[in-house]
Amino acid sequence: MSSQTEHTTAPAATGQGSHHYVLTLDIPGRLSGCWLGTVTPSPTATRHDVLSDLLGQIRADKPEFARANIAFFSLESNRL
């Protein structure tokens, strides 16, 4: 099972967030999912804050992932 979502917490000049994320969750032998998109964190936000927010949104939308393991998480600048 794979899913895509875009999460933007603040408007960005280019229509995309300032950071790009990829998050993969896994329940071994049962279920896995991958989410990717852009986000513009607040100036005081940490990587932990962004991850916590993403997990909260995913778990609210898809409760079956409430106890999933984080298999992969990347958060990087959305600039080349």
N, CA, C and O atoms as a Tinker XYZ file with bonds, in Angstrom:
   320  protein
     1  N      0.853000   -1.173000    0.000000    73     2
     2  CA     0.000000    0.000000    0.000000    64     1     3
     3  C      0.891000    1.226000    0.000000    63     2     4     5
     4  O      1.812000    1.327000    0.810000    81     3
     5  N      0.629000    2.142000   -0.888000    73     3     6
     6  CA     1.436000    3.341000   -0.999000    64     5     7
     7  C      0.511000    4.533000   -1.133000    63     6     8     9
     8  O     -0.563000    4.440000   -1.727000    81     7
     9  N      0.936000    5.646000   -0.579000    73     7    10
    10  CA     0.097000    6.830000   -0.590000    64     9    11
    11  C      0.963000    8.060000   -0.761000    63    10    12    13
    12  O      2.135000    8.054000   -0.384000    81    11
    13  N      0.404000    9.102000   -1.320000    73    11    14
    14  CA     1.094000   10.374000   -1.458000    64    13    15
    15  C      0.252000   11.446000   -0.810000    63    14    16    17
    16  O     -0.977000   11.405000   -0.862000    81    15
    17  N      0.918000   12.405000   -0.200000    73    15    18
    18  CA     0.205000   13.529000    0.375000    64    17    19
    19  C      1.094000   14.751000    0.319000    63    18    20    21
    20  O      2.320000   14.641000    0.354000    81    19
    21  N      0.483000   15.905000    0.232000    73    19    22
    22  CA     1.247000   17.144000    0.326000    64    21    23
    23  C      0.730000   17.907000    1.519000    63    22    24    25
    24  O     -0.477000   18.054000    1.707000    81    23
    25  N      1.652000   18.389000    2.319000    73    23    26
    26  CA     1.294000   19.114000    3.536000    64    25    27
    27  C      2.037000   20.436000    3.517000    63    26    28    29
    28  O      3.267000   20.456000    3.472000    81    27
    29  N      1.321000   21.519000    3.550000    73    27    30
    30  CA     1.959000   22.829000    3.576000    64    29    31
    31  C      1.425000   23.591000    4.779000    63    30    32    33
    32  O      0.217000   23.790000    4.910000    81    31
    33  N      2.326000   24.014000    5.653000    73    31    34
    34  CA     1.907000   24.721000    6.855000    64    33    35
    35  C      1.916000   26.232000    6.667000    63    34    36    37
    36  O      1.328000   26.955000    7.472000    81    35
    37  N      2.572000   26.720000    5.619000    73    35    38
    38  CA     2.608000   28.151000    5.335000    64    37    39
    39  C      2.778000   28.336000    3.835000    63    38    40    41
    40  O      3.396000   27.496000    3.182000    81    39
    41  N      2.244000   29.417000    3.273000    73    39    42
    42  CA     2.375000   29.610000    1.836000    64    41    43
    43  C      3.831000   29.802000    1.426000    63    42    44    45
    44  O      4.623000   30.384000    2.168000    81    43
    45  N      4.169000   29.318000    0.265000    73    43    46
    46  CA     5.514000   29.490000   -0.287000    64    45    47
    47  C      5.391000   30.243000   -1.608000    63    46    48    49
    48  O      4.405000   30.098000   -2.330000    81    47
    49  N      6.385000   31.033000   -1.905000    73    47    50
    50  CA     6.343000   31.877000   -3.098000    64    49    51
    51  C      6.176000   31.069000   -4.377000    63    50    52    53
    52  O      5.518000   31.524000   -5.313000    81    51
    53  N      6.756000   29.891000   -4.431000    73    51    54
    54  CA     6.693000   29.084000   -5.640000    64    53    55
    55  C      5.509000   28.131000   -5.659000    63    54    56    57
    56  O      5.358000   27.368000   -6.613000    81    55
    57  N      4.683000   28.152000   -4.655000    73    55    58
    58  CA     3.559000   27.226000   -4.585000    64    57    59
    59  C      3.918000   25.895000   -3.951000    63    58    60    61
    60  O      3.069000   25.013000   -3.824000    81    59
    61  N      5.167000   25.751000   -3.554000    73    59    62
    62  CA     5.607000   24.549000   -2.862000    64    61    63
    63  C      6.228000   24.960000   -1.536000    63    62    64    65
    64  O      6.597000   26.118000   -1.339000    81    63
    65  N      6.336000   24.005000   -0.642000    73    63    66
    66  CA     6.952000   24.286000    0.641000    64    65    67
    67  C      8.455000   24.468000    0.521000    63    66    68    69
    68  O      9.055000   24.149000   -0.505000    81    67
    69  N      9.044000   24.980000    1.573000    73    67    70
    70  CA    10.483000   25.223000    1.590000    64    69    71
    71  C     11.293000   23.943000    1.750000    63    70    72    73
    72  O     12.488000   23.923000    1.455000    81    71
    73  N     10.646000   22.869000    2.219000    73    71    74
    74  CA    11.322000   21.598000    2.450000    64    73    75
    75  C     10.539000   20.450000    1.813000    63    74    76    77
    76  O      9.312000   20.487000    1.734000    81    75
    77  N     11.262000   19.444000    1.365000    73    75    78
    78  CA    10.665000   18.238000    0.789000    64    77    79
    79  C     10.862000   17.100000    1.787000    63    78    80    81
    80  O     11.930000   16.965000    2.385000    81    79
    81  N      9.826000   16.286000    1.960000    73    79    82
    82  CA     9.941000   15.155000    2.886000    64    81    83
    83  C      9.540000   13.847000    2.215000    63    82    84    85
    84  O      8.746000   13.826000    1.274000    81    83
    85  N     10.105000   12.767000    2.720000    73    83    86
    86  CA     9.714000   11.408000    2.378000    64    85    87
    87  C      9.630000   10.663000    3.705000    63    86    88    89
    88  O     10.569000   10.691000    4.501000    81    87
    89  N      8.507000   10.001000    3.938000    73    87    90
    90  CA     8.294000    9.267000    5.182000    64    89    91
    91  C      7.697000    7.906000    4.849000    63    90    92    93
    92  O      6.644000    7.817000    4.217000    81    91
    93  N      8.376000    6.852000    5.279000    73    91    94
    94  CA     7.900000    5.495000    5.059000    64    93    95
    95  C      7.602000    4.851000    6.408000    63    94    96    97
    96  O      8.442000    4.848000    7.308000    81    95
    97  N      6.400000    4.309000    6.533000    73    95    98
    98  CA     5.980000    3.604000    7.746000    64    97    99
    99  C      5.734000    2.145000    7.409000    63    98   100   101
   100  O      5.328000    1.814000    6.295000    81    99
   101  N      5.982000    1.276000    8.377000    73    99   102
   102  CA     5.882000   -0.152000    8.128000    64   101   103
   103  C      5.370000   -0.884000    9.356000    63   102   104   105
   104  O      5.811000   -0.640000   10.479000    81   103
   105  N      4.439000   -1.777000    9.118000    73   103   106
   106  CA     4.024000   -2.764000   10.119000    64   105   107
   107  C      4.474000   -4.094000    9.527000    63   106   108   109
   108  O      3.823000   -4.625000    8.627000    81   107
   109  N      5.593000   -4.638000   10.032000    73   107   110
   110  CA     6.214000   -5.804000    9.403000    64   109   111
   111  C      5.231000   -6.929000    9.104000    63   110   112   113
   112  O      4.476000   -7.377000    9.967000    81   111
   113  N      5.270000   -7.366000    7.847000    73   111   114
   114  CA     4.426000   -8.467000    7.411000    64   113   115
   115  C      2.976000   -8.113000    7.188000    63   114   116   117
   116  O      2.192000   -8.972000    6.784000    81   115
   117  N      2.592000   -6.860000    7.441000    73   115   118
   118  CA     1.179000   -6.514000    7.315000    64   117   119
   119  C      0.911000   -5.345000    6.379000    63   118   120   121
   120  O      0.064000   -5.437000    5.490000    81   119
   121  N      1.638000   -4.240000    6.579000    73   119   122
   122  CA     1.240000   -3.006000    5.912000    64   121   123
   123  C      2.427000   -2.064000    5.844000    63   122   124   125
   124  O      3.224000   -1.989000    6.779000    81   123
   125  N      2.542000   -1.349000    4.741000    73   123   126
   126  CA     3.551000   -0.294000    4.650000    64   125   127
   127  C      2.976000    0.837000    3.806000    63   126   128   129
   128  O      2.068000    0.628000    3.002000    81   127
   129  N      3.510000    2.022000    3.997000    73   127   130
   130  CA     3.048000    3.178000    3.243000    64   129   131
   131  C      4.149000    4.210000    3.150000    63   130   132   133
   132  O      5.004000    4.311000    4.029000    81   131
   133  N      4.116000    4.978000    2.068000    73   131   134
   134  CA     5.125000    6.007000    1.851000    64   133   135
   135  C      4.413000    7.312000    1.509000    63   134   136   137
   136  O      3.530000    7.340000    0.652000    81   135
   137  N      4.799000    8.379000    2.176000    73   135   138
   138  CA     4.227000    9.698000    1.957000    64   137   139
   139  C      5.344000   10.645000    1.554000    63   138   140   141
   140  O      6.451000   10.576000    2.087000    81   139
   141  N      5.050000   11.524000    0.618000    73   139   142
   142  CA     6.031000   12.523000    0.226000    64   141   143
   143  C      5.309000   13.804000   -0.124000    63   142   144   145
   144  O      4.147000   13.792000   -0.530000    81   143
   145  N      6.008000   14.897000    0.036000    73   143   146
   146  CA     5.413000   16.187000   -0.261000    64   145   147
   147  C      6.314000   17.303000    0.196000    63   146   148   149
   148  O      7.504000   17.107000    0.441000    81   147
   149  N      5.727000   18.483000    0.308000    73   147   150
   150  CA     6.486000   19.639000    0.752000    64   149   151
   151  C      5.832000   20.251000    1.974000    63   150   152   153
   152  O      4.636000   20.084000    2.214000    81   151
   153  N      6.634000   20.955000    2.732000    73   151   154
   154  CA     6.177000   21.592000    3.961000    64   153   155
   155  C      7.038000   22.831000    4.193000    63   154   156   157
   156  O      8.222000   22.843000    3.857000    81   155
   157  N      6.443000   23.861000    4.765000    73   155   158
   158  CA     7.195000   25.031000    5.191000    64   157   159
   159  C      7.057000   25.137000    6.702000    63   158   160   161
   160  O      6.060000   25.655000    7.205000    81   159
   161  N      8.057000   24.645000    7.425000    73   159   162
   162  CA     7.990000   24.687000    8.884000    64   161   163
   163  C      8.113000   26.120000    9.407000    63   162   164   165
   164  O      8.632000   26.999000    8.720000    81   163
   165  N      7.643000   26.336000   10.602000    73   163   166
   166  CA     7.829000   27.642000   11.232000    64   165   167
   167  C      9.328000   27.846000   11.466000    63   166   168   169
   168  O     10.076000   26.871000   11.535000    81   167
   169  N      9.773000   29.087000   11.588000    73   167   170
   170  CA    11.207000   29.359000   11.773000    64   169   171
   171  C     11.817000   28.687000   13.008000    63   170   172   173
   172  O     13.024000   28.451000   13.046000    81   171
   173  N     11.005000   28.382000   14.003000    73   171   174
   174  CA    11.531000   27.755000   15.227000    64   173   175
   175  C     11.354000   26.237000   15.250000    63   174   176   177
   176  O     11.769000   25.584000   16.208000    81   175
   177  N     10.745000   25.669000   14.210000    73   175   178
   178  CA    10.486000   24.228000   14.176000    64   177   179
   179  C     11.773000   23.440000   14.014000    63   178   180   181
   180  O     12.736000   23.900000   13.400000    81   179
   181  N     11.767000   22.245000   14.579000    73   179   182
   182  CA    12.883000   21.318000   14.457000    64   181   183
   183  C     12.457000   20.159000   13.548000    63   182   184   185
   184  O     11.283000   20.025000   13.202000    81   183
   185  N     13.430000   19.329000   13.170000    73   183   186
   186  CA    13.100000   18.124000   12.391000    64   185   187
   187  C     12.117000   17.257000   13.174000    63   186   188   189
   188  O     11.194000   16.680000   12.599000    81   187
   189  N     12.321000   17.171000   14.480000    73   187   190
   190  CA    11.419000   16.390000   15.331000    64   189   191
   191  C      9.993000   16.944000   15.265000    63   190   192   193
   192  O      9.032000   16.180000   15.188000    81   191
   193  N      9.859000   18.265000   15.296000    73   191   194
   194  CA     8.531000   18.883000   15.204000    64   193   195
   195  C      7.836000   18.508000   13.900000    63   194   196   197
   196  O      6.657000   18.153000   13.898000    81   195
   197  N      8.570000   18.589000   12.794000    73   195   198
   198  CA     7.994000   18.268000   11.486000    64   197   199
   199  C      7.590000   16.795000   11.444000    63   198   200   201
   200  O      6.491000   16.470000   10.995000    81   199
   201  N      8.459000   15.910000   11.902000    73   199   202
   202  CA     8.138000   14.485000   11.925000    64   201   203
   203  C      6.907000   14.222000   12.789000    63   202   204   205
   204  O      6.021000   13.469000   12.386000    81   203
   205  N      6.845000   14.821000   13.949000    73   203   206
   206  CA     5.688000   14.632000   14.840000    64   205   207
   207  C      4.397000   15.107000   14.181000    63   206   208   209
   208  O      3.364000   14.444000   14.281000    81   207
   209  N      4.455000   16.250000   13.509000    73   207   210
   210  CA     3.271000   16.768000   12.813000    64   209   211
   211  C      2.824000   15.827000   11.696000    63   210   212   213
   212  O      1.637000   15.535000   11.555000    81   211
   213  N      3.784000   15.361000   10.910000    73   211   214
   214  CA     3.451000   14.440000    9.820000    64   213   215
   215  C      2.849000   13.149000   10.353000    63   214   216   217
   216  O      1.840000   12.673000    9.835000    81   215
   217  N      3.464000   12.579000   11.387000    73   215   218
   218  CA     2.929000   11.349000   11.975000    64   217   219
   219  C      1.519000   11.564000   12.511000    63   218   220   221
   220  O      0.652000   10.706000   12.348000    81   219
   221  N      1.291000   12.701000   13.145000    73   219   222
   222  CA    -0.047000   12.996000   13.664000    64   221   223
   223  C     -1.090000   13.064000   12.566000    63   222   224   225
   224  O     -2.197000   12.548000   12.720000    81   223
   225  N     -0.741000   13.697000   11.465000    73   223   226
   226  CA    -1.677000   13.804000   10.341000    64   225   227
   227  C     -1.943000   12.448000    9.695000    63   226   228   229
   228  O     -3.084000   12.109000    9.385000    81   227
   229  N     -0.874000   11.678000    9.497000    73   227   230
   230  CA    -1.042000   10.360000    8.883000    64   229   231
   231  C     -1.892000    9.468000    9.768000    63   230   232   233
   232  O     -2.801000    8.793000    9.284000    81   231
   233  N     -1.604000    9.462000   11.048000    73   231   234
   234  CA    -2.354000    8.602000   11.975000    64   233   235
   235  C     -3.804000    9.037000   12.106000    63   234   236   237
   236  O     -4.677000    8.201000   12.337000    81   235
   237  N     -4.076000   10.328000   11.963000    73   235   238
   238  CA    -5.464000   10.805000   11.991000    64   237   239
   239  C     -6.218000   10.351000   10.741000    63   238   240   241
   240  O     -7.385000    9.968000   10.816000    81   239
   241  N     -5.539000   10.400000    9.589000    73   239   242
   242  CA    -6.164000    9.997000    8.320000    64   241   243
   243  C     -6.220000    8.489000    8.151000    63   242   244   245
   244  O     -7.165000    7.959000    7.567000    81   243
   245  N     -5.208000    7.800000    8.661000    73   243   246
   246  CA    -5.090000    6.352000    8.481000    64   245   247
   247  C     -4.728000    5.710000    9.817000    63   246   248   249
   248  O     -3.559000    5.408000   10.058000    81   247
   249  N     -5.712000    5.498000   10.685000    73   247   250
   250  CA    -5.450000    4.969000   12.028000    64   249   251
   251  C     -4.725000    3.620000   12.032000    63   250   252   253
   252  O     -4.103000    3.253000   13.030000    81   251
   253  N     -4.802000    2.889000   10.931000    73   251   254
   254  CA    -4.112000    1.595000   10.877000    64   253   255
   255  C     -2.594000    1.750000   10.987000    63   254   256   257
   256  O     -1.892000    0.774000   11.252000    81   255
   257  N     -2.083000    2.970000   10.786000    73   255   258
   258  CA    -0.650000    3.222000   10.916000    64   257   259
   259  C     -0.262000    3.734000   12.308000    63   258   260   261
   260  O      0.879000    4.150000   12.509000    81   259
   261  N     -1.174000    3.712000   13.250000    73   259   262
   262  CA    -0.914000    4.261000   14.587000    64   261   263
   263  C      0.278000    3.601000   15.278000    63   262   264   265
   264  O      0.995000    4.264000   16.028000    81   263
   265  N      0.500000    2.322000   15.042000    73   263   266
   266  CA     1.594000    1.611000   15.712000    64   265   267
   267  C      2.700000    1.199000   14.744000    63   266   268   269
   268  O      3.503000    0.315000   15.045000    81   267
   269  N      2.733000    1.840000   13.591000    73   267   270
   270  CA     3.734000    1.486000   12.574000    64   269   271
   271  C      5.124000    1.982000   12.969000    63   270   272   273
   272  O      5.272000    2.972000   13.686000    81   271
   273  N      6.116000    1.278000   12.488000    73   271   274
   274  CA     7.512000    1.672000   12.668000    64   273   275
   275  C      7.896000    2.684000   11.598000    63   274   276   277
   276  O      7.400000    2.626000   10.473000    81   275
   277  N      8.773000    3.602000   11.949000    73   275   278
   278  CA     9.323000    4.518000   10.957000    64   277   279
   279  C     10.460000    3.785000   10.266000    63   278   280   281
   280  O     11.483000    3.488000   10.883000    81   279
   281  N     10.279000    3.495000    8.983000    73   279   282
   282  CA    11.308000    2.799000    8.224000    64   281   283
   283  C     12.273000    3.780000    7.572000    63   282   284   285
   284  O     13.447000    3.467000    7.373000    81   283
   285  N     11.769000    4.980000    7.238000    73   283   286
   286  CA    12.609000    5.977000    6.580000    64   285   287
   287  C     11.987000    7.353000    6.770000    63   286   288   289
   288  O     10.769000    7.512000    6.700000    81   287
   289  N     12.841000    8.348000    7.011000    73   287   290
   290  CA    12.387000    9.741000    7.072000    64   289   291
   291  C     13.494000   10.632000    6.538000    63   290   292   293
   292  O     14.643000   10.544000    6.972000    81   291
   293  N     13.137000   11.486000    5.597000    73   291   294
   294  CA    14.076000   12.463000    5.052000    64   293   295
   295  C     13.364000   13.801000    4.979000    63   294   296   297
   296  O     12.217000   13.881000    4.538000    81   295
   297  N     14.045000   14.845000    5.411000    73   295   298
   298  CA    13.541000   16.209000    5.322000    64   297   299
   299  C     14.699000   17.080000    4.873000    63   298   300   301
   300  O     15.686000   17.240000    5.590000    81   299
   301  N     14.570000   17.638000    3.682000    73   299   302
   302  CA    15.655000   18.428000    3.111000    64   301   303
   303  C     15.112000   19.689000    2.465000    63   302   304   305
   304  O     13.922000   19.788000    2.164000    81   303
   305  N     15.989000   20.639000    2.261000    73   303   306
   306  CA    15.619000   21.859000    1.556000    64   305   307
   307  C     15.030000   21.510000    0.198000    63   306   308   309
   308  O     15.513000   20.595000   -0.470000    81   307
   309  N     14.004000   22.222000   -0.214000    73   307   310
   310  CA    13.340000   21.978000   -1.489000    64   309   311
   311  C     13.978000   22.810000   -2.596000    63   310   312   313
   312  O     13.309000   23.180000   -3.562000    81   311
   313  N     15.237000   23.098000   -2.462000    73   311   314
   314  CA    15.977000   23.861000   -3.470000    64   313   315
   315  C     17.091000   23.009000   -4.035000    63   314   316   317
   316  O     17.644000   22.158000   -3.339000    81   315
   317  N     17.418000   23.232000   -5.282000    73   315   318
   318  CA    18.533000   22.524000   -5.900000    64   317   319
   319  C     19.801000   23.329000   -5.796000    63   318   320
   320  O     20.851000   22.889000   -6.265000    81   319
